[in-house]
Amino acid sequence: MPHTAAHPSRRTPALPSPAMLGSVAGAAVVAYVFVWWLGLVLGDRPPLPARIQADHVTGMASLLADLTGRLAALVSLGSVLARLVHRRDERLVRVAGRAAQVWFAAALLNTVTNPAYVNGVPMGTVLTPASWWTFLGATPSALAWLSNAFVALGIVLVSYTRRDTGALALGFAAGVLSQLFVAVTGNVTVGLNHDWATDATVVLTLAFVPLATGAFAALVAGTPEAVARHHRSVPALVALTGAGLLVVAWQQLAGQRLTDHLYGLGIGGLFVVLGALLVSWLVRQLTGELDATRPARALWSVTRDVVLVVLALGFAAAENHIPTPRFLEPQNIQINYLGYEVAVAPTLERLLGLGRPNLLWVVLGLAAVGWYLWGMRRARLRGVRWPLGRLVAWCAAWLLFAYLALSGLWEYSTVMYSWHMVVHMTVNMLVPVLAVLGAPLSLAHAAAGPDPAPTSPGGLLVAIEQNRAWQLATSPPVAWLAYVGSLFLVYFTPLFPWLMRYHWAHQLMLLFFATTGYLFFNLIIGHDKTAWEVPHLIKLALVISIMPFHAMFAVGILSSGALIGADFYQTLAMPWLPDLMADQSTAGQATWILGEVPLFIVLVSLAAQWFRSDTADAERIDTAADAGEDDSFDAYNDMLAELARRDAGERRAAALRPPER
């Protein structure tokens, strides 16, 4: 058994030694040398068929800027994470801010070098303002780097102004999402089954970024406790990363072996690093490296992990630039847009039966239910009995979500506007209505206990809820505007066909609608307490106020003389769907009808909550009055009696007053 302390030492944290930092810097040098060599190799290779290849300078600049952005993000986000979960040291925030400045510069450079490399043109072609904006709109990976620039700038501003925990936590979450955006707009967007590869990339990125930043955070935190926390997370995060990477490799290699193509160097290197991280974990587990009385040894063990993470970022930058075997496979327009073909017209059996699974939704549904059950167990251990009805509502929401993901409804919603609106209305209204009745935030607080530590998940949740930016984003006016306005912004502008062209964008669109629906309905019928105590009468007004806009939206679809999403649906040109306008009319009818059922549930739930609230208030007042603790009724009666006495006195005085002449 390894020698570990039950309660790791909480002595003054040790700073990483120059040798440790030198090891990490050496790994970074190796990564830069590797991508430099790769740039030379790629520059000498012949271009792909019917594809323009960027010049040597553009390719090299794109590789180096990519790696620099990833390394700077690691340092910045890792330092923020160390400040959040390990120790409240403002020096970590300063390190995060300085690294974010490098991240910001590299991300901006990538908005030039990346689209130039992807489109096979010199960097100078992208540098003019008009061209830069055009290339951004045509190259999602460039938009991903632009989002990185905004997040990095936000962390810089937070590091120099407000350093509250809530702002840092939101900055870290935004940083993870920005890294996810870069990952899903890379090579995985190409070819057959790219929908599954993209979803797998989401999973592996959401696992690898916490793994990488967690290792760096443990190093700069400098405590055995931080190392032990990182150590406990390694097996699960490596397993999730490896599982996602397997799907990506299967899809991108297109039947070839790792050794058959240069692409195998990048993806194979990532597998090697993951294996090495598991070996490092085993060494730490089976030796005395977790001994709290020997902090230097613990720090050296996590330094080993950080070195491996830095090398992994070099392989990730390489994987993002090497054309994969999938690029050489022929594909039609359906595969190009969707990742699969929908060859036959929908029938009731095909719609309700098993279709092409949406892997991301399945994973999200299982994770949400699993987390809820775990939270209930934690709450029960703290003596909190969680209502069964909330569990039923939460599971119903996510099981409905998973059913949409597994049935033919998802598959046909990607090619038919009518079924798209059926799925959209369910995700935007019915799923959020059921989810808010599950009160997940209340469960999180119950699981965390009444006084969670500031560095615990419960403490971070409290800090986020107290953050002014978060409170503004979840305020009734903003939630109402986002819920109502997003419908018109997306569907009645060119944004809709653009989002439908990319699997990641389609997923993002529906998840955004689910989020806006959740935030709005949580204000109306949610059991979770928010910073905004909205009276029941205002809640009713908010519900009533969205009804005409939903009707306007449905009528807008029904009466539109132009085809919504024409660029997308006409390009697909499904042979079994000859009349797109008739399908759009069906979509309008579905929108109108499906919006009524969730709103009915909301009104019934709101009425029940309002009745229970008034009943509870009346019972509380009666109880207080009976116990002599509330004299409000006595005071009210005394006031009425006093008014009656005054009125009687005035009448007597008037009767005795002599008449006027």
Secondary structure, 3 states (H helix, E strand, C coil): CCCCCCCCCCCCCCCCCHHHHHHHHHHHHHHHHHHHHHHHHHHHCCCCCCCCCCCHHHHHHHHHHHHHHHHHHHHHHHHHHHHHHCCCCHHHHHHHHHHHHHHHHHHHHHHHHHHHHHHCCCHHHHCCHHHHHHHHHHCHHHHHHHHHHHHHHHHHHHHHCCCCHHHHHHHHHHHHHHHHHHHHCCHHHCCCCHHHHHHHHHHHHHHHHHHHHHHHHHHHHCCHHHHHHHHHHHHHHHHHHHHHHHHHHHHHHCCCCHHHCCHHHHHHHHHHHHHHHHHHHHHHHHCCCCCCCCHHHHHHHHHHHHHHHHHHHHHHHHHCCCCCHHHHCCCCHHHHHHCCCCCCCCCHHHHHCECCCCHHHHHHHHHHHHHHHHHHHHHHHCCCCCCHHHHHHHHHHHHHHHHHHHEHHHHHHCCCHHHHHHHHHHHHHHHHHHHHHCCHHHHHHHHHCCCCCCCCHHHHHHHHHHCHHHHHHCCHHHHHHHHHHHHHHHHCCCHHHHHHCCHHHHHHHHHHHHHHHHHHHHHHHCCCCCCCCCCHHHHHHHHHHHHHHHHHHHHHHHHCCCCCCHHHHHHHCCCCCCCHHHHHHHHHHHHHHHCHHHHHHHHHHHHHHHHHHHHHHHHHHHHHHHCCCCCHHHHHHHHHHHHHHHHHHHHHHHHHCCCCC
